[in-house]
Amino acid sequence: MVEPPYDPELDFHYRIFNADGSEVSQCGNGARCFARFVTLKGLTNKKDIHVSTAKGKMVLSLQEDGKVRVNMGEPIWEPSQVPFTANKFEKNYILRTELQTVLCGVVSMGNPHCVLQVDDVKTAPVNELGPLLESHERFPERANISFMQVVNRNHVKLRVYERGAGETQACGSGACGTVAVGIMQGLLDNKVQVDLPGGTLIIEWQGVGHPLYMTGDATHIYDGFIKL
């Protein structure tokens, strides 16, 4: 949802609602679509669009090749700010469910993410384990669950069970959280190609103290009207 800015130094305020009606603080794919939408509708002619969200600020940059690059801000690792119940930050946490016990990384990209490494995303129990972890008691605001297959240090395959939406074709903030966790755990380099069922994203992060960047497509499909 596009709203007027609450800060004179910003261009717009950006709000996100899931399919179940719940409002969330961040959506990476939505951010790229937001940039494409306000440009197509003539609401701005800027190449760098500054927006606020419920939990911070973002810069959406339109590239010459038609892609959109988003400054997603710094990953948040402090458990209380994710939010996630833990005594201290760790690179790996153990979570127990009725299905299995898993080792995972936890981070916030403006919304909570739980990242598991799997051997093959095609056979990962996304729709069985996903909902159990999404609503796990250690995530008081629920979480997005990412199943990551590391192809090499610059390439991962990913499936995501999204909070309030179930498995989706692509999750931009999930890709960001996944790469941040992978880098923090020493599995990935600073620039990573993320292949999701719905497309490919490029994620870049230079490490703690630096913002994370996401680059990908945002394609106009159709215009429509909804009666409310």
Backbone as CSV, one residue per row, in Angstrom:
resi,resn,N_x,N_y,N_z,CA_x,CA_y,CA_z,C_x,C_y,C_z
1,MET,0.839,-1.180,0.000,0.000,0.000,0.000,0.886,1.246,0.000
2,VAL,0.592,2.189,-0.899,1.353,3.432,-1.017,0.661,4.515,-0.198
3,GLU,1.399,5.128,0.723,0.852,6.212,1.535,1.784,7.419,1.472
4,PRO,1.265,8.617,1.768,2.130,9.801,1.812,3.204,9.633,2.884
5,PRO,4.335,10.303,2.717,5.417,10.163,3.705,5.068,10.848,5.020
6,TYR,5.583,10.293,6.113,5.422,10.906,7.429,6.644,11.750,7.792
7,ASP,7.635,11.730,6.915,8.882,12.468,7.108,9.137,13.259,5.829
8,PRO,9.340,14.567,5.921,9.532,15.379,4.706,10.754,14.989,3.883
9,GLU,11.692,14.250,4.478,12.880,13.825,3.742,12.649,12.531,2.960
10,LEU,11.475,11.926,3.130,11.148,10.675,2.445,10.149,10.931,1.331
11,ASP,10.011,9.946,0.439,9.108,10.084,-0.704,7.745,9.447,-0.461
12,PHE,7.730,8.304,0.231,6.484,7.573,0.479,6.579,6.796,1.787
13,HIS,5.403,6.354,2.272,5.341,5.353,3.344,4.809,4.069,2.720
14,TYR,5.407,2.947,3.104,5.160,1.640,2.482,4.567,0.696,3.529
15,ARG,3.334,0.202,3.264,2.681,-0.738,4.179,2.436,-2.063,3.460
16,ILE,2.499,-3.163,4.219,2.386,-4.507,3.648,1.369,-5.321,4.426
17,PHE,0.474,-5.990,3.694,-0.503,-6.889,4.299,-0.379,-8.270,3.668
18,ASN,-0.385,-9.306,4.494,-0.332,-10.680,4.008,-1.699,-11.140,3.526
19,ALA,-1.725,-12.312,2.917,-2.972,-12.870,2.394,-3.997,-13.109,3.494
20,ASP,-3.536,-13.352,4.729,-4.471,-13.598,5.829,-4.937,-12.310,6.498
21,GLY,-4.541,-11.155,5.946,-4.973,-9.872,6.485,-4.041,-9.262,7.507
22,SER,-3.035,-10.005,7.941,-2.112,-9.481,8.943,-1.156,-8.475,8.316
23,GLU,-0.881,-7.395,9.036,0.073,-6.397,8.551,1.466,-6.759,9.040
24,VAL,2.449,-6.657,8.154,3.833,-6.970,8.510,4.712,-5.752,8.240
25,SER,5.936,-5.806,8.754,6.817,-4.640,8.707,7.749,-4.607,7.509
26,GLN,7.849,-5.726,6.794,8.815,-5.782,5.706,8.393,-6.805,4.661
27,CYS,8.680,-6.519,3.403,8.495,-7.463,2.304,9.427,-7.034,1.181
28,GLY,10.471,-7.813,0.953,11.465,-7.452,-0.047,10.922,-7.439,-1.464
29,ASN,10.158,-8.468,-1.834,9.559,-8.491,-3.169,8.601,-7.325,-3.342
30,GLY,7.832,-7.054,-2.299,6.896,-5.935,-2.340,7.609,-4.612,-2.535
31,ALA,8.796,-4.481,-1.956,9.559,-3.234,-2.087,9.942,-2.978,-3.542
32,ARG,10.364,-4.022,-4.248,10.717,-3.848,-5.657,9.474,-3.509,-6.481
33,CYS,8.373,-4.184,-6.188,7.121,-3.893,-6.893,6.629,-2.482,-6.575
34,PHE,6.813,-2.058,-5.338,6.444,-0.704,-4.917,7.175,0.323,-5.780
35,ALA,8.484,0.127,-5.945,9.284,1.058,-6.747,8.798,1.101,-8.189
36,ARG,8.518,-0.071,-8.760,8.036,-0.130,-10.133,6.665,0.537,-10.254
37,PHE,5.789,0.313,-9.285,4.426,0.851,-9.326,4.417,2.379,-9.279
38,VAL,5.113,2.965,-8.306,5.066,4.426,-8.177,5.713,5.102,-9.378
39,THR,6.642,4.413,-10.038,7.260,4.959,-11.245,6.297,4.882,-12.425
40,LEU,5.673,3.713,-12.618,4.731,3.532,-13.726,3.535,4.467,-13.610
41,LYS,3.097,4.730,-12.387,1.930,5.585,-12.170,2.281,7.070,-12.163
42,GLY,3.549,7.385,-12.383,3.960,8.778,-12.446,3.965,9.490,-11.107
43,LEU,4.048,8.730,-10.022,4.052,9.336,-8.689,5.423,9.886,-8.322
44,THR,6.445,9.454,-9.040,7.798,9.974,-8.855,8.610,9.710,-10.120
45,ASN,9.612,10.538,-10.355,10.546,10.289,-11.457,11.965,10.082,-10.930
46,LYS,12.082,9.848,-9.634,13.389,9.642,-9.017,13.915,8.241,-9.308
47,LYS,15.224,8.130,-9.432,15.860,6.821,-9.588,16.114,6.166,-8.233
48,ASP,16.288,6.981,-7.196,16.441,6.483,-5.830,15.243,6.954,-5.019
49,ILE,14.415,6.007,-4.611,13.162,6.315,-3.928,13.315,5.982,-2.448
50,HIS,13.089,6.966,-1.589,13.258,6.798,-0.143,11.889,6.573,0.498
51,VAL,11.751,5.458,1.203,10.467,5.125,1.817,10.666,4.733,3.276
52,SER,9.585,4.860,4.045,9.568,4.365,5.419,8.666,3.147,5.483
53,THR,8.939,2.284,6.458,8.084,1.136,6.752,7.749,1.189,8.233
54,ALA,7.019,0.201,8.718,6.645,0.177,10.130,7.853,0.081,11.043
55,LYS,8.984,-0.414,10.509,10.152,-0.606,11.363,11.427,0.065,10.865
56,GLY,11.311,1.003,9.934,12.541,1.641,9.490,12.397,2.349,8.157
57,LYS,13.541,2.548,7.496,13.582,3.246,6.221,14.318,2.402,5.191
58,MET,13.976,2.611,3.910,14.587,1.859,2.828,14.858,2.786,1.650
59,VAL,15.835,2.405,0.833,16.100,3.102,-0.422,15.916,2.105,-1.558
60,LEU,15.034,2.444,-2.505,14.731,1.587,-3.652,15.333,2.250,-4.888
61,SER,16.267,1.576,-5.545,16.998,2.175,-6.669,16.659,1.475,-7.978
62,LEU,16.200,2.256,-8.959,15.883,1.721,-10.282,17.161,1.650,-11.107
63,GLN,17.480,0.448,-11.621,18.707,0.227,-12.383,18.463,0.420,-13.882
64,GLU,19.540,0.651,-14.621,19.437,0.857,-16.065,18.910,-0.381,-16.784
65,ASP,19.171,-1.570,-16.229,18.722,-2.806,-16.872,17.289,-3.176,-16.508
66,GLY,16.599,-2.283,-15.788,15.207,-2.529,-15.435,15.011,-3.200,-14.093
67,LYS,16.081,-3.671,-13.506,15.973,-4.299,-12.194,15.886,-3.234,-11.101
68,VAL,15.497,-3.668,-9.917,15.407,-2.764,-8.770,16.361,-3.261,-7.689
69,ARG,17.194,-2.358,-7.183,18.130,-2.685,-6.102,17.622,-2.031,-4.822
70,VAL,17.503,-2.822,-3.782,16.920,-2.337,-2.532,17.945,-2.399,-1.408
71,ASN,18.142,-1.266,-0.748,18.933,-1.242,0.479,18.015,-1.717,1.596
72,MET,18.243,-2.937,2.070,17.368,-3.546,3.067,17.772,-3.198,4.498
73,GLY,18.820,-2.397,4.659,19.292,-2.073,5.999,20.168,-3.184,6.558
74,GLU,20.596,-3.017,7.790,21.457,-4.015,8.422,20.632,-5.166,8.992
75,PRO,21.077,-6.399,8.805,20.428,-7.530,9.472,20.484,-7.333,10.993
76,ILE,19.439,-7.778,11.667,19.341,-7.638,13.123,19.517,-9.009,13.756
77,TRP,20.507,-9.133,14.632,20.851,-10.432,15.215,20.442,-10.564,16.677
78,GLU,20.264,-9.460,17.372,19.911,-9.506,18.790,18.556,-10.201,18.963
79,PRO,18.503,-11.332,19.680,17.260,-12.116,19.764,16.030,-11.307,20.166
80,SER,16.164,-10.422,21.135,15.001,-9.672,21.611,14.436,-8.743,20.552
81,GLN,15.262,-8.369,19.566,14.803,-7.468,18.512,14.266,-8.207,17.295
82,VAL,14.420,-9.533,17.243,13.943,-10.291,16.074,12.419,-10.295,15.976
83,PRO,11.588,-10.655,16.982,11.942,-11.187,18.293,12.019,-12.722,18.292
84,PHE,12.931,-13.220,19.153,13.177,-14.651,19.298,13.634,-14.895,20.728
85,THR,13.125,-15.938,21.343,13.461,-16.221,22.732,14.787,-16.963,22.827
86,ALA,15.797,-16.264,23.328,17.131,-16.846,23.529,17.882,-15.961,24.506
87,ASN,18.797,-16.559,25.258,19.562,-15.798,26.247,20.593,-14.885,25.603
88,LYS,21.109,-15.285,24.432,22.126,-14.500,23.750,22.142,-14.878,22.274
89,PHE,22.811,-14.042,21.466,22.953,-14.353,20.042,23.884,-15.538,19.848
90,GLU,23.482,-16.441,18.975,24.328,-17.548,18.547,24.169,-17.709,17.043
91,LYS,25.204,-18.224,16.389,25.129,-18.438,14.943,24.188,-19.583,14.598
92,ASN,24.020,-20.516,15.524,23.107,-21.643,15.345,22.284,-21.841,16.611
93,TYR,21.010,-22.134,16.409,20.118,-22.450,17.527,19.500,-23.823,17.284
94,ILE,19.151,-24.509,18.353,18.445,-25.785,18.255,16.970,-25.541,18.552
95,LEU,16.102,-25.944,17.628,14.656,-25.844,17.824,14.050,-27.235,17.749
96,ARG,13.204,-27.543,18.701,12.556,-28.853,18.746,11.090,-28.720,18.358
97,THR,10.644,-29.596,17.459,9.237,-29.659,17.074,8.777,-31.100,17.189
98,GLU,7.483,-31.323,17.036,6.953,-32.685,17.113,7.400,-33.536,15.934
99,LEU,7.849,-32.881,14.848,8.294,-33.609,13.663,9.772,-33.964,13.746
100,GLN,10.603,-32.981,14.114,12.036,-33.221,14.229,12.715,-32.068,14.952
101,THR,13.946,-32.279,15.361,14.777,-31.235,15.964,15.690,-30.678,14.884
102,VAL,15.767,-29.343,14.799,16.528,-28.727,13.714,17.567,-27.754,14.252
103,LEU,18.613,-27.554,13.458,19.633,-26.548,13.718,19.372,-25.404,12.748
104,CYS,19.287,-24.186,13.252,18.903,-23.083,12.382,19.597,-21.790,12.787
105,GLY,19.581,-20.833,11.858,20.022,-19.479,12.130,18.804,-18.584,12.216
106,VAL,18.877,-17.529,13.011,17.734,-16.632,13.201,18.192,-15.184,13.018
107,VAL,17.423,-14.411,12.248,17.775,-13.022,11.966,16.500,-12.250,11.656
108,SER,16.543,-10.942,11.811,15.445,-10.088,11.363,15.934,-9.183,10.247
109,MET,15.113,-9.086,9.190,15.344,-8.120,8.120,14.218,-7.090,8.143
110,GLY,13.740,-6.793,9.373,12.537,-5.993,9.548,11.367,-6.904,9.841
111,ASN,11.559,-8.196,9.611,10.631,-9.263,9.980,11.466,-10.499,10.336
112,PRO,10.939,-11.388,11.176,11.745,-12.509,11.682,11.919,-13.638,10.671
113,HIS,13.156,-14.155,10.594,13.474,-15.254,9.685,14.228,-16.355,10.411
114,CYS,13.847,-17.583,10.101,14.507,-18.780,10.612,15.032,-19.538,9.397
115,VAL,16.331,-19.845,9.380,16.969,-20.419,8.191,17.552,-21.786,8.512
116,LEU,17.134,-22.798,7.732,17.624,-24.167,7.886,18.393,-24.567,6.639
117,GLN,19.495,-25.260,6.800,20.218,-25.805,5.656,19.710,-27.209,5.366
118,VAL,19.413,-27.482,4.084,18.934,-28.799,3.667,19.799,-29.306,2.522
119,ASP,19.762,-30.614,2.298,20.546,-31.205,1.210,19.938,-30.918,-0.153
120,ASP,18.598,-30.889,-0.209,17.907,-30.719,-1.488,16.576,-30.021,-1.230
121,VAL,16.394,-28.821,-1.779,15.144,-28.093,-1.531,13.936,-28.810,-2.127
122,LYS,14.163,-29.618,-3.165,13.040,-30.312,-3.800,12.357,-31.280,-2.846
123,THR,13.125,-31.890,-1.952,12.570,-32.889,-1.034,12.454,-32.368,0.397
124,ALA,12.762,-31.103,0.619,12.680,-30.528,1.969,11.228,-30.523,2.454
125,PRO,10.978,-30.797,3.750,9.613,-30.861,4.290,9.034,-29.471,4.559
126,VAL,8.970,-28.648,3.517,8.566,-27.250,3.670,7.166,-27.122,4.257
127,ASN,6.223,-27.883,3.723,4.835,-27.732,4.150,4.482,-28.564,5.374
128,GLU,5.416,-29.390,5.840,5.213,-30.138,7.077,5.919,-29.442,8.246
129,LEU,7.194,-29.108,8.045,7.985,-28.486,9.101,7.774,-26.973,9.157
130,GLY,7.491,-26.378,8.003,7.310,-24.927,7.934,6.315,-24.374,8.936
131,PRO,5.067,-24.883,8.952,4.082,-24.332,9.886,4.420,-24.572,11.352
132,LEU,5.126,-25.661,11.649,5.512,-25.934,13.036,6.542,-24.918,13.520
133,LEU,7.469,-24.553,12.648,8.477,-23.566,13.017,7.920,-22.147,12.953
134,GLU,7.045,-21.883,11.987,6.446,-20.545,11.861,5.790,-20.127,13.167
135,SER,5.084,-21.045,13.801,4.342,-20.734,15.028,5.030,-21.270,16.282
136,HIS,6.328,-21.553,16.193,7.071,-22.086,17.339,7.029,-21.096,18.504
137,GLU,6.943,-21.614,19.713,6.800,-20.768,20.896,7.955,-19.787,21.086
138,ARG,9.104,-20.067,20.498,10.244,-19.157,20.647,10.186,-17.965,19.692
139,PHE,9.193,-17.969,18.782,8.943,-16.819,17.912,7.619,-16.181,18.333
140,PRO,7.630,-15.218,19.245,6.380,-14.639,19.752,5.536,-13.939,18.693
141,GLU,6.153,-13.499,17.597,5.403,-12.863,16.505,5.397,-13.738,15.252
142,ARG,5.638,-15.040,15.450,5.777,-16.012,14.358,7.008,-15.670,13.500
143,ALA,7.271,-16.472,12.478,8.485,-16.258,11.681,8.318,-16.803,10.273
144,ASN,9.165,-16.322,9.365,9.284,-16.864,8.016,10.354,-17.946,8.052
145,ILE,10.079,-19.087,7.437,10.979,-20.231,7.529,11.615,-20.504,6.167
146,SER,12.946,-20.416,6.111,13.681,-20.603,4.861,14.419,-21.933,4.857
147,PHE,14.278,-22.674,3.761,14.963,-23.950,3.560,16.026,-23.719,2.487
148,MET,17.296,-23.711,2.895,18.410,-23.307,2.039,19.268,-24.496,1.623
149,GLN,19.460,-24.640,0.316,20.404,-25.615,-0.234,21.608,-24.850,-0.769
150,VAL,22.780,-25.085,-0.202,23.993,-24.400,-0.654,24.571,-25.144,-1.855
151,VAL,24.570,-24.490,-3.018,25.160,-25.065,-4.231,26.670,-24.841,-4.214
152,ASN,27.067,-23.600,-3.952,28.467,-23.249,-3.713,28.468,-21.949,-2.924
153,ARG,29.612,-21.354,-2.719,29.692,-20.183,-1.847,29.047,-18.933,-2.438
154,ASN,28.674,-18.984,-3.698,28.037,-17.840,-4.350,26.658,-18.170,-4.911
155,HIS,26.105,-19.302,-4.498,24.857,-19.752,-5.117,24.074,-20.641,-4.153
156,VAL,22.809,-20.286,-3.902,21.938,-21.142,-3.094,20.600,-21.317,-3.798
157,LYS,19.937,-22.414,-3.477,18.555,-22.632,-3.877,17.703,-22.515,-2.624
158,LEU,16.488,-21.973,-2.778,15.714,-21.612,-1.593,14.218,-21.834,-1.781
159,ARG,13.595,-22.363,-0.732,12.136,-22.385,-0.627,11.778,-21.761,0.714
160,VAL,10.674,-21.009,0.731,10.311,-20.273,1.945,8.852,-20.515,2.307
161,TYR,8.640,-20.838,3.584,7.289,-20.902,4.155,7.073,-19.577,4.883
162,GLU,6.226,-18.723,4.296,6.078,-17.367,4.811,5.032,-17.268,5.909
163,ARG,5.345,-16.441,6.880,4.425,-16.139,7.967,3.141,-15.534,7.404
164,GLY,2.013,-16.188,7.686,0.725,-15.659,7.256,0.375,-15.938,5.813
165,ALA,1.227,-16.672,5.088,0.961,-16.910,3.665,1.225,-18.343,3.226
166,GLY,2.007,-19.110,3.990,2.384,-20.450,3.565,3.540,-20.389,2.583
167,GLU,3.798,-21.497,1.886,4.897,-21.475,0.918,4.553,-20.557,-0.244
168,THR,5.511,-19.729,-0.642,5.321,-18.806,-1.755,6.368,-19.065,-2.837
169,GLN,6.130,-18.500,-4.008,7.051,-18.686,-5.126,8.366,-17.937,-4.931
170,ALA,8.312,-16.878,-4.145,9.526,-16.100,-3.887,9.320,-15.260,-2.642
171,CYS,10.384,-15.055,-1.894,10.344,-14.217,-0.690,11.635,-13.416,-0.648
172,GLY,11.542,-12.126,-0.949,12.734,-11.292,-1.013,13.439,-11.149,0.321
173,SER,12.681,-10.826,1.374,13.324,-10.684,2.682,13.836,-12.031,3.172
174,GLY,13.167,-13.129,2.753,13.653,-14.463,3.099,14.990,-14.758,2.441
175,ALA,15.142,-14.339,1.184,16.427,-14.502,0.498,17.510,-13.696,1.199
176,CYS,17.155,-12.487,1.633,18.116,-11.633,2.338,18.532,-12.259,3.662
177,GLY,17.540,-12.705,4.438,17.843,-13.327,5.717,18.657,-14.592,5.557
178,THR,18.357,-15.360,4.519,19.081,-16.607,4.255,20.552,-16.344,3.972
179,VAL,20.824,-15.383,3.099,22.214,-15.078,2.760,22.946,-14.491,3.965
180,ALA,22.272,-13.636,4.725,22.900,-13.073,5.925,23.307,-14.180,6.888
181,VAL,22.409,-15.140,7.115,22.719,-16.268,7.995,23.854,-17.105,7.409
182,GLY,23.789,-17.379,6.102,24.827,-18.176,5.455,26.199,-17.542,5.553
183,ILE,26.248,-16.205,5.403,27.525,-15.496,5.543,27.989,-15.533,6.996
184,MET,27.073,-15.287,7.920,27.423,-15.290,9.339,27.941,-16.657,9.783
185,GLN,27.399,-17.723,9.185,27.822,-19.079,9.543,29.063,-19.533,8.774
186,GLY,29.579,-18.678,7.886,30.787,-19.003,7.141,30.566,-19.898,5.939
187,LEU,29.306,-20.007,5.493,28.977,-20.886,4.371,29.028,-20.175,3.023
188,LEU,28.858,-18.840,3.027,28.694,-18.096,1.783,29.635,-16.908,1.712
189,ASP,29.898,-16.459,0.465,30.672,-15.246,0.236,29.742,-14.033,0.256
190,ASN,30.291,-12.855,-0.069,29.546,-11.610,0.120,28.525,-11.293,-0.968
191,LYS,28.585,-11.988,-2.097,27.609,-11.788,-3.169,27.085,-13.152,-3.588
192,VAL,25.759,-13.322,-3.505,25.174,-14.654,-3.681,23.963,-14.599,-4.605
193,GLN,23.900,-15.544,-5.535,22.716,-15.746,-6.367,21.759,-16.661,-5.623
194,VAL,20.508,-16.218,-5.485,19.490,-17.014,-4.790,18.412,-17.416,-5.789
195,ASP,18.282,-18.713,-6.037,17.259,-19.228,-6.944,16.050,-19.677,-6.137
196,LEU,14.913,-19.046,-6.395,13.641,-19.419,-5.781,12.736,-19.981,-6.863
197,PRO,11.650,-20.671,-6.511,10.751,-21.214,-7.541,10.259,-20.154,-8.523
198,GLY,10.099,-18.902,-8.056,9.554,-17.861,-8.914,10.571,-16.970,-9.592
199,GLY,11.856,-17.197,-9.363,12.853,-16.345,-10.002,14.147,-16.272,-9.218
200,THR,15.016,-15.375,-9.650,16.360,-15.271,-9.085,16.616,-13.873,-8.532
201,LEU,17.291,-13.822,-7.388,17.700,-12.570,-6.764,19.211,-12.585,-6.537
202,ILE,19.792,-11.406,-6.508,21.199,-11.253,-6.140,21.236,-10.522,-4.798
203,ILE,21.891,-11.138,-3.825,21.989,-10.567,-2.486,23.451,-10.257,-2.191
204,GLU,23.708,-9.053,-1.675,25.069,-8.630,-1.340,25.116,-8.106,0.093
205,TRP,26.103,-8.579,0.860,26.288,-8.100,2.234,27.760,-8.193,2.606
206,GLN,28.319,-7.084,3.047,29.735,-7.034,3.409,29.999,-7.393,4.869
207,GLY,28.955,-7.717,5.606,29.135,-8.155,6.983,28.597,-7.175,8.004
208,VAL,28.789,-7.512,9.270,28.250,-6.728,10.384,28.677,-5.263,10.274
209,GLY,27.707,-4.368,10.473,27.969,-2.939,10.366,27.663,-2.364,9.003
210,HIS,27.282,-3.225,8.050,26.973,-2.794,6.687,25.530,-3.140,6.324
211,PRO,24.897,-2.334,5.448,23.563,-2.689,4.969,23.628,-3.848,3.987
212,LEU,22.522,-4.529,3.831,22.401,-5.641,2.882,21.599,-5.160,1.675
213,TYR,22.013,-5.582,0.475,21.356,-5.153,-0.757,20.744,-6.346,-1.492
214,MET,19.552,-6.120,-2.020,18.849,-7.124,-2.816,18.563,-6.540,-4.196
215,THR,18.866,-7.288,-5.251,18.595,-6.842,-6.614,17.788,-7.900,-7.349
216,GLY,16.718,-7.454,-8.031,15.894,-8.393,-8.779,14.897,-7.679,-9.667
217,ASP,14.116,-8.456,-10.395,13.127,-7.919,-11.322,11.867,-7.458,-10.596
218,ALA,11.130,-6.595,-11.263,9.772,-6.226,-10.857,9.031,-5.916,-12.150
219,THR,8.162,-6.815,-12.562,7.533,-6.740,-13.883,6.051,-6.408,-13.776
220,HIS,5.616,-5.385,-14.526,4.196,-5.024,-14.557,3.426,-6.077,-15.344
221,ILE,2.352,-6.609,-14.758,1.565,-7.662,-15.402,0.215,-7.134,-15.872
222,TYR,-0.530,-6.482,-14.988,-1.833,-5.941,-15.380,-2.290,-4.903,-14.367
223,ASP,-3.309,-4.127,-14.747,-3.978,-3.199,-13.838,-5.355,-3.751,-13.526
224,GLY,-5.817,-3.526,-12.311,-7.142,-4.009,-11.935,-7.776,-3.111,-10.897
225,PHE,-9.032,-3.401,-10.589,-9.773,-2.620,-9.604,-10.450,-3.568,-8.628
226,ILE,-10.493,-3.166,-7.363,-11.149,-3.957,-6.324,-12.210,-3.099,-5.655
227,LYS,-13.434,-3.602,-5.581,-14.499,-2.903,-4.870,-14.439,-3.274,-3.390
228,LEU,-14.349,-2.270,-2.530,-14.252,-2.500,-1.089,-15.560,-2.111,-0.404
